[in-house]
Amino acid sequence: MEAFLHQVIAGLATGGIYASLALALVMIHNATRLVNFAQGEMAMFSTYLCWTMIQAGFPYWLAFFSTIALSFVLGAAIERIIIRPVERAPVLTTVVVFIGLLLILNSIAGWIYSYTIKSFPSPFPEKPPFGWHIVSSHELGAISVTLVVLLLVYLFFRFTPLGLAMRAAAQNPDSSRLVGVRVGWMLALGWGLAAAIGATAGMMVAPIVFLEPNMMTGVILYAFAAALMGGIDSPGGAVVGGFIVGVLENIIGAYVIGTELKLTVALVLIVGVLVVKPAGLFGRVIVQRV
């Protein structure tokens, strides 16, 4: 029973990370109707920035929040410089741009930092909290950080004028322009916010998977599965989907198929959701009259 509880809690910790990345994917999809295939590499590159600051002597939390700020700027710059020129291009062109961005970030990280695996520090104590052996301090801390981030994002979009303007720009850009919303800048801010959320996920998962340019390959697959399970147009669904995928990954990997085949869980979930319920658990089925 104790081993099962450990798998569930560990699944919630990693599921929170998947939820953060899935939320970033959903935010960009709602704004552009496209999937950012480079989201994982953006999070990886941001994590390297944090590692660089820590190696330079920055305290962990100063490096953490500085990385979030830099990631926000980087995400907004990517939208303005790379994505904006192709926003009216065919879908295939934009997909190629996303894949190109993925490869560029991966190659630059490998060129600067090499492909050697590096350890990434955890800000949480090594000893289990309160003497619990079913959960590590980092797992509990990752859950807490993720929940705080998700709560702040919810409050931002629900109660602030800027958050409401960003939601309006994503849902109905033409009407938003008529009431004075600067849709272009709202999309850039959305990209920046998605990059910052992804950076948080990268810094929380790095102590678990270790730091190297391909560290987010498996994580982003689970994030895709979470976004599709919850509904690619539903931010709340992406969060719920992330926690579900994290728990299922651990339980199925530990008791059904073994750790060697854990990555197939994400692929099976993606295919299963697309076949059984393409809109996801909380997604909207859009019907157009032709």
C-alpha positions as CSV (number, residue, x, y, z in Angstrom):
1,M,0.0,0.0,0.0
2,E,2.8,2.4,0.9
3,A,4.5,1.7,-2.5
4,F,1.2,2.4,-4.3
5,L,0.7,5.7,-2.4
6,H,4.3,6.7,-3.4
7,Q,3.5,6.0,-7.1
8,V,0.3,8.2,-6.8
9,I,2.1,11.1,-5.1
10,A,5.0,10.9,-7.4
11,G,2.5,10.9,-10.3
12,L,0.8,14.0,-9.0
13,A,4.2,15.7,-8.8
14,T,5.2,14.9,-12.4
15,G,1.5,15.4,-13.4
16,G,1.7,19.0,-12.2
17,I,4.7,19.5,-14.4
18,Y,2.8,18.0,-17.4
19,A,-0.1,20.3,-16.5
20,S,2.1,23.4,-16.6
21,L,3.4,22.5,-20.1
22,A,0.0,21.4,-21.3
23,L,-1.4,24.8,-20.1
24,A,1.3,26.6,-22.1
25,L,0.4,24.5,-25.2
26,V,-3.3,25.3,-24.8
27,M,-2.7,29.0,-24.3
28,I,-0.8,29.2,-27.6
29,H,-3.3,27.0,-29.4
30,N,-6.2,29.2,-28.3
31,A,-4.3,32.3,-29.6
32,T,-3.1,30.9,-32.9
33,R,-5.1,27.6,-33.4
34,L,-1.7,25.9,-33.8
35,V,0.4,23.6,-31.6
36,N,3.8,24.9,-30.5
37,F,6.1,21.9,-31.1
38,A,9.0,23.9,-29.7
39,Q,7.4,24.4,-26.2
40,G,9.6,21.7,-24.6
41,E,12.8,23.1,-26.1
42,M,11.9,26.6,-25.0
43,A,11.5,25.2,-21.4
44,M,14.8,23.3,-21.7
45,F,16.7,26.4,-22.9
46,S,15.2,28.4,-20.0
47,T,16.3,25.8,-17.5
48,Y,19.9,26.1,-18.9
49,L,19.7,29.8,-18.2
50,C,18.8,29.1,-14.6
51,W,21.6,26.6,-14.3
52,T,24.0,29.2,-15.7
53,M,23.0,31.7,-13.1
54,I,23.2,29.2,-10.3
55,Q,26.7,28.2,-11.4
56,A,27.6,31.9,-11.4
57,G,26.7,32.1,-7.7
58,F,23.1,33.3,-7.8
59,P,20.9,32.1,-5.0
60,Y,18.5,29.4,-6.3
61,W,15.3,31.5,-5.9
62,L,16.8,34.6,-7.4
63,A,17.9,32.5,-10.4
64,F,14.5,30.9,-10.5
65,F,12.5,34.2,-10.8
66,S,15.1,35.8,-13.0
67,T,14.7,32.9,-15.4
68,I,11.0,33.3,-15.4
69,A,11.4,37.0,-16.3
70,L,13.9,36.2,-19.1
71,S,11.7,33.4,-20.4
72,F,8.8,35.8,-20.7
73,V,10.9,38.2,-22.7
74,L,12.2,35.4,-24.9
75,G,8.8,34.0,-25.6
76,A,7.4,37.5,-26.5
77,A,10.4,38.1,-28.7
78,I,9.9,34.7,-30.5
79,E,6.3,35.7,-31.3
80,R,7.2,39.1,-32.6
81,I,10.3,38.1,-34.6
82,I,9.7,34.6,-35.8
83,I,5.9,33.8,-35.5
84,R,4.4,37.1,-36.5
85,P,5.8,37.2,-40.1
86,V,4.2,33.8,-40.8
87,E,0.9,34.2,-39.0
88,R,-1.1,34.4,-42.2
89,A,1.0,31.7,-44.0
90,P,-0.4,28.2,-44.7
91,V,-0.5,25.9,-41.7
92,L,2.2,23.6,-43.0
93,T,4.6,26.6,-43.2
94,T,3.9,27.5,-39.6
95,V,4.4,23.9,-38.5
96,V,7.8,23.8,-40.3
97,V,8.7,27.1,-38.5
98,F,7.9,25.5,-35.1
99,I,9.9,22.4,-35.9
100,G,12.8,24.6,-37.1
101,L,12.6,26.5,-33.8
102,L,12.7,23.2,-31.9
103,L,15.9,22.1,-33.7
104,I,17.6,25.5,-33.5
105,L,17.1,25.7,-29.7
106,N,18.2,22.1,-29.2
107,S,21.3,22.7,-31.3
108,I,22.2,26.0,-29.7
109,A,21.9,24.4,-26.2
110,G,24.1,21.5,-27.3
111,W,26.6,23.8,-28.8
112,I,26.9,26.1,-25.8
113,Y,26.5,23.6,-22.9
114,S,27.4,20.3,-24.7
115,Y,25.3,17.1,-24.6
116,T,26.8,16.0,-21.3
117,I,24.3,15.2,-18.6
118,K,24.4,17.7,-15.7
119,S,22.8,17.6,-12.3
120,F,20.3,20.4,-11.5
121,P,19.9,21.4,-7.9
122,S,16.6,21.1,-6.1
123,P,15.7,24.0,-3.7
124,F,14.0,21.6,-1.3
125,P,15.6,19.6,1.5
126,E,17.0,16.2,0.8
127,K,15.2,14.6,3.8
128,P,11.6,13.6,3.4
129,P,9.1,16.1,5.0
130,F,7.8,15.2,8.4
131,G,9.6,11.8,8.2
132,W,7.3,10.6,5.4
133,H,9.0,8.0,3.2
134,I,6.2,7.9,0.6
135,V,7.0,11.3,-0.8
136,S,10.2,13.2,-1.3
137,S,10.7,16.9,-0.5
138,H,11.2,17.7,-4.2
139,E,8.0,15.9,-5.2
140,L,6.0,17.8,-2.5
141,G,7.7,21.0,-3.4
142,A,7.0,20.5,-7.2
143,I,3.3,20.0,-6.5
144,S,3.2,23.2,-4.4
145,V,5.1,25.3,-6.9
146,T,2.9,24.0,-9.7
147,L,-0.4,24.7,-7.8
148,V,0.8,28.2,-7.0
149,V,1.7,28.9,-10.6
150,L,-1.7,27.6,-11.9
151,L,-3.6,29.6,-9.2
152,L,-1.7,32.8,-10.2
153,V,-2.5,32.2,-13.9
154,Y,-6.2,31.6,-13.1
155,L,-6.4,34.8,-11.0
156,F,-4.6,36.8,-13.7
157,F,-6.9,35.7,-16.5
158,R,-10.0,35.9,-14.3
159,F,-9.6,39.2,-12.5
160,T,-7.1,41.5,-14.2
161,P,-7.9,43.8,-17.1
162,L,-4.8,42.7,-19.0
163,G,-5.8,39.0,-18.5
164,L,-9.3,39.7,-19.7
165,A,-7.9,41.6,-22.8
166,M,-5.6,38.6,-23.6
167,R,-8.6,36.2,-23.4
168,A,-10.7,38.4,-25.6
169,A,-7.8,38.8,-28.2
170,A,-7.4,35.0,-28.3
171,Q,-11.1,34.2,-28.6
172,N,-12.3,37.0,-30.9
173,P,-9.5,39.1,-32.3
174,D,-11.7,41.1,-34.7
175,S,-14.2,42.2,-32.1
176,S,-11.3,42.9,-29.7
177,R,-9.7,45.3,-32.2
178,L,-13.0,47.2,-32.5
179,V,-13.0,48.0,-28.8
180,G,-9.4,49.1,-28.8
181,V,-7.5,45.9,-27.7
182,R,-4.1,45.7,-29.3
183,V,-4.4,42.1,-30.4
184,G,-0.8,41.8,-31.7
185,W,0.7,42.8,-28.4
186,M,-1.8,40.5,-26.5
187,L,-0.6,37.6,-28.5
188,A,3.0,38.4,-27.8
189,L,2.3,38.7,-24.1
190,G,0.5,35.3,-24.3
191,W,3.6,33.7,-25.8
192,G,5.7,35.3,-23.1
193,L,3.4,33.9,-20.4
194,A,3.4,30.5,-22.0
195,A,7.2,30.5,-22.1
196,A,7.4,31.6,-18.4
197,I,5.0,28.7,-17.4
198,G,7.1,26.3,-19.4
199,A,10.3,27.5,-17.8
200,T,8.8,26.8,-14.4
201,A,8.0,23.2,-15.5
202,G,11.5,22.8,-16.9
203,M,13.1,23.9,-13.6
204,M,10.9,21.6,-11.6
205,V,11.5,18.5,-13.7
206,A,15.3,19.0,-14.2
207,P,16.3,17.6,-10.8
208,I,14.3,14.4,-11.7
209,V,15.4,13.8,-15.3
210,F,18.8,15.7,-15.1
211,L,19.8,18.5,-17.4
212,E,20.7,17.9,-21.0
213,P,19.4,19.3,-24.4
214,N,17.0,16.4,-24.9
215,M,15.6,16.3,-21.4
216,M,12.1,17.5,-22.4
217,T,11.5,15.0,-25.2
218,G,9.5,12.6,-23.1
219,V,8.0,15.3,-20.9
220,I,6.5,17.2,-23.9
221,L,4.9,14.0,-25.1
222,Y,3.1,13.6,-21.8
223,A,2.1,17.3,-22.0
224,F,0.6,16.7,-25.4
225,A,-1.3,13.8,-24.0
226,A,-2.5,15.9,-21.1
227,A,-3.6,18.7,-23.4
228,L,-5.5,16.4,-25.7
229,M,-7.1,14.4,-22.8
230,G,-8.4,17.6,-21.1
231,G,-9.2,19.3,-24.4
232,I,-6.8,21.3,-26.5
233,D,-9.0,24.5,-26.1
234,S,-9.6,24.1,-22.4
235,P,-7.0,25.5,-19.9
236,G,-8.7,23.8,-17.0
237,G,-9.0,20.6,-18.9
238,A,-5.2,20.7,-19.6
239,V,-4.5,21.0,-15.9
240,V,-6.8,18.1,-15.0
241,G,-5.4,16.1,-17.9
242,G,-1.8,16.7,-16.7
243,F,-2.5,15.2,-13.2
244,I,-4.4,12.3,-14.7
245,V,-1.6,11.5,-17.1
246,G,1.0,11.8,-14.4
247,V,-0.7,9.3,-12.1
248,L,-1.6,6.9,-14.9
249,E,2.0,7.0,-16.2
250,N,3.4,6.0,-12.8
251,I,0.8,3.3,-11.9
252,I,0.8,1.7,-15.3
253,G,4.6,1.9,-15.6
254,A,5.1,0.4,-12.2
255,Y,2.4,-2.3,-12.1
256,V,1.5,-3.1,-15.7
257,I,4.2,-2.6,-18.4
258,G,7.4,-1.8,-16.6
259,T,9.5,1.4,-16.6
260,E,11.1,0.5,-20.0
261,L,7.8,1.1,-21.8
262,K,6.5,4.0,-19.8
263,L,6.9,6.4,-22.7
264,T,4.4,4.4,-24.7
265,V,1.7,5.4,-22.2
266,A,1.7,8.9,-23.6
267,L,1.4,7.7,-27.1
268,V,-1.4,5.3,-26.3
269,L,-3.3,8.1,-24.5
270,I,-2.9,10.4,-27.4
271,V,-4.1,7.9,-29.9
272,G,-6.9,6.7,-27.6
273,V,-8.2,10.2,-27.0
274,L,-8.1,11.1,-30.7
275,V,-10.1,8.0,-31.6
276,V,-12.6,7.9,-28.7
277,K,-13.2,11.6,-27.8
278,P,-11.2,13.9,-30.1
279,A,-12.4,17.0,-28.3
280,G,-11.1,15.7,-24.9
281,L,-12.8,15.5,-21.6
282,F,-13.5,19.2,-21.3
283,G,-13.1,20.4,-24.9
284,R,-15.8,22.0,-27.0
285,V,-17.1,20.3,-30.1
286,I,-17.3,23.1,-32.7
287,V,-19.9,22.6,-35.4
288,Q,-19.8,24.9,-38.5
289,R,-22.7,25.3,-40.9
290,V,-21.5,25.1,-44.5
